[in-house]
Amino acid sequence: MGVAVRLREDYSAEDLRALAGRSVDAKQTRRLLSLAEIYDGSPRGNAARIGGVGLQVVRDWVLRFNVHGPDGLLESKKPGKAPILDQEQRRAMVEIVESGPTPAIHGVVRWRLIDLTQWMWEEFAISVSRQTLGRELRALGYAKLSARPRHHAQNGEAMETFKKNSPPSWRKSLAARRAASG
C-alpha cells in the first residue's frame, strides 16, 4: 500500500467547510467537505464515502486541490475537439457559396455538399465529410435548397401562348343570377 498524498498546509478543515458553505457549485461543495474530513484526520475511505466516490477519485481531488486550491475543485468544461475549419476557411467557403460555381472552372452548375468538400480539399487540403460541411453551412445560416429543374431549351414565350385562356368551368346557377339582378 502506497503513502497517501498530503494536503497542502495553508488551509484547515474549518477553512474548507466555510468555503463549502459559500460555494454555489454543489460538486465543489461535496469535494471541499470530503477534503475537510481528511484535514480532520479521518481515513480517506470516510472522505470517499462522504463524496460518494472511490479512493482514486479522492486522490485526484487532493492533487487538484494542492495545485489549484479550492478553484481546482470546480467542475471545468472539457475543451472538446478543435474545429476543423478556421475563420479564414469559413470566410472563403461563404464567398464561394455566395458567388456560385463557374461551370468552366469548377465543373458544376450548382454547389452540392460533395462538390464543396472536393473544393475544400483542393483549396485547403482539408478532408471534411459532407455531414460536417452541412453542419458548418447550417451554422452559418444556409439552408439546403433545390431548384426546380428546367430544360435548357425551354422557351418562356411559347409556354405563355400554350396556356389556355378559357372561361371558368363553373357558372352561377340560374337562381343566383336572378337574385343578383333582381
C-alpha positions as CSV (number, residue, x, y, z in Angstrom):
1,M,0.0,0.0,0.0
2,G,1.4,3.4,-1.0
3,V,1.6,6.5,1.1
4,A,-1.3,8.9,0.9
5,V,-0.7,12.3,-0.9
6,R,-0.5,15.0,1.7
7,L,-2.8,18.0,1.6
8,R,-1.4,21.5,1.3
9,E,-0.7,23.2,4.7
10,D,-2.3,26.7,4.1
11,Y,-5.9,25.5,4.6
12,S,-7.6,23.8,7.5
13,A,-10.8,21.8,7.9
14,E,-12.7,24.9,9.2
15,D,-11.5,26.9,6.2
16,L,-12.8,24.3,3.7
17,R,-16.1,24.0,5.5
18,A,-16.5,27.7,5.4
19,L,-15.6,27.7,1.6
20,A,-18.1,24.9,1.1
21,G,-20.8,27.0,2.8
22,R,-20.2,29.9,0.5
23,S,-19.9,27.8,-2.7
24,V,-22.7,27.8,-5.2
25,D,-21.3,24.8,-7.1
26,A,-22.7,21.6,-5.5
27,K,-19.9,19.4,-6.8
28,Q,-17.2,21.7,-5.4
29,T,-19.1,21.8,-2.0
30,R,-19.1,18.0,-1.9
31,R,-15.4,17.8,-2.7
32,L,-14.5,20.5,-0.2
33,L,-16.4,18.7,2.6
34,S,-14.6,15.4,1.7
35,L,-11.2,17.1,1.9
36,A,-12.2,18.8,5.2
37,E,-12.8,15.2,6.6
38,I,-9.2,14.4,5.6
39,Y,-7.9,17.5,7.3
40,D,-9.8,16.3,10.5
41,G,-7.6,13.2,10.4
42,S,-10.3,10.7,9.2
43,P,-9.3,7.9,6.8
44,R,-9.5,8.6,3.1
45,G,-12.3,5.9,3.0
46,N,-14.5,8.2,5.0
47,A,-13.8,11.1,2.7
48,A,-14.6,8.8,-0.3
49,R,-17.9,7.8,1.4
50,I,-18.8,11.5,2.0
51,G,-18.0,12.4,-1.5
52,G,-19.8,9.3,-2.9
53,V,-16.7,8.3,-4.9
54,G,-13.8,5.8,-4.8
55,L,-10.4,6.4,-3.2
56,Q,-8.7,7.1,-6.6
57,V,-11.1,10.0,-7.2
58,V,-10.4,11.4,-3.7
59,R,-6.7,11.2,-4.6
60,D,-7.3,13.1,-7.8
61,W,-9.2,15.8,-5.8
62,V,-6.3,16.1,-3.4
63,L,-3.9,16.6,-6.3
64,R,-6.1,19.2,-8.0
65,F,-6.6,21.0,-4.6
66,N,-2.8,21.0,-3.9
67,V,-2.1,22.6,-7.3
68,H,-5.0,25.0,-7.8
69,G,-6.5,25.4,-4.4
70,P,-10.3,25.4,-3.9
71,D,-10.8,26.6,-7.5
72,G,-9.2,23.3,-8.7
73,L,-12.3,21.5,-7.3
74,L,-14.7,23.4,-9.6
75,E,-16.2,21.4,-12.5
76,S,-14.2,22.5,-15.5
77,K,-15.6,22.4,-19.1
78,K,-13.7,20.0,-21.2
79,P,-12.0,21.6,-24.2
80,G,-13.5,19.2,-26.8
81,K,-12.3,18.6,-30.3
82,A,-10.8,21.6,-32.1
83,P,-12.9,22.9,-35.0
84,I,-11.9,21.6,-38.4
85,L,-12.3,24.9,-40.2
86,D,-10.9,28.2,-39.0
87,Q,-12.3,31.6,-39.6
88,E,-10.4,32.2,-42.8
89,Q,-11.6,28.9,-44.3
90,R,-15.2,29.6,-43.3
91,R,-15.0,33.1,-44.9
92,A,-13.6,31.6,-48.1
93,M,-16.4,29.0,-48.1
94,V,-19.1,31.7,-47.7
95,E,-17.6,33.6,-50.6
96,I,-17.6,30.6,-52.9
97,V,-21.1,29.7,-51.9
98,E,-22.4,33.3,-52.4
99,S,-20.7,33.7,-55.8
100,G,-21.8,30.3,-57.0
101,P,-19.8,27.9,-59.2
102,T,-18.4,28.8,-62.5
103,P,-19.1,25.8,-64.7
104,A,-15.9,26.2,-66.8
105,I,-13.7,26.3,-63.7
106,H,-15.5,24.2,-61.1
107,G,-17.2,21.7,-63.5
108,V,-20.6,22.0,-61.8
109,V,-23.6,24.2,-62.3
110,R,-24.7,24.3,-58.7
111,W,-22.9,23.6,-55.4
112,R,-23.7,20.3,-53.7
113,L,-22.1,19.3,-50.5
114,I,-19.9,16.7,-52.2
115,D,-18.7,19.4,-54.6
116,L,-17.9,21.8,-51.7
117,T,-15.9,19.0,-49.9
118,Q,-13.9,18.5,-53.0
119,W,-13.3,22.2,-53.3
120,M,-12.2,22.3,-49.6
121,W,-9.7,19.6,-50.4
122,E,-8.3,21.3,-53.5
123,E,-8.2,24.8,-51.8
124,F,-7.0,24.0,-48.3
125,A,-6.0,20.3,-48.3
126,I,-8.6,19.6,-45.6
127,S,-10.7,16.4,-45.7
128,V,-14.2,17.3,-44.5
129,S,-17.2,15.0,-44.6
130,R,-20.4,16.0,-46.2
131,Q,-22.2,15.8,-42.9
132,T,-19.6,18.1,-41.2
133,L,-19.7,20.6,-44.1
134,G,-23.5,20.6,-44.0
135,R,-23.4,21.3,-40.2
136,E,-21.0,24.2,-40.8
137,L,-23.2,25.7,-43.5
138,R,-26.3,25.4,-41.3
139,A,-24.4,27.2,-38.5
140,L,-23.6,30.0,-41.0
141,G,-27.3,30.4,-41.7
142,Y,-27.5,28.5,-45.0
143,A,-30.3,26.1,-45.8
144,K,-30.4,23.3,-48.4
145,L,-32.4,24.5,-51.4
146,S,-33.1,22.6,-54.6
147,A,-34.1,24.4,-57.7
148,R,-36.9,23.1,-59.9
149,P,-35.2,21.6,-63.0
150,R,-35.6,23.4,-66.3
151,H,-34.9,22.1,-69.8
152,H,-32.1,24.1,-71.4
153,A,-34.2,24.8,-74.5
154,Q,-37.3,25.9,-72.6
155,N,-39.0,28.9,-74.2
156,G,-40.9,31.1,-71.9
157,E,-42.9,32.8,-74.6
158,A,-44.1,29.5,-76.0
159,M,-45.2,28.5,-72.6
160,E,-47.4,31.6,-72.2
161,T,-49.1,31.1,-75.6
162,F,-49.8,27.5,-74.9
163,K,-51.7,28.3,-71.7
164,K,-55.4,28.1,-72.2
165,N,-57.4,31.2,-71.5
166,S,-60.8,29.5,-71.4
167,P,-63.6,30.8,-69.2
168,P,-64.0,29.1,-65.9
169,S,-65.8,25.8,-66.0
170,W,-68.3,26.8,-63.3
171,R,-71.2,29.2,-63.7
172,K,-73.6,30.7,-61.3
173,S,-76.9,28.9,-61.1
174,L,-79.9,30.5,-62.8
175,A,-81.5,31.2,-59.4
176,A,-78.4,33.0,-58.2
177,R,-78.2,35.1,-61.4
178,R,-81.9,36.2,-61.0
179,A,-81.4,37.1,-57.3
180,A,-78.3,39.2,-58.1
181,S,-80.1,41.1,-60.9
182,G,-83.4,41.4,-59.4
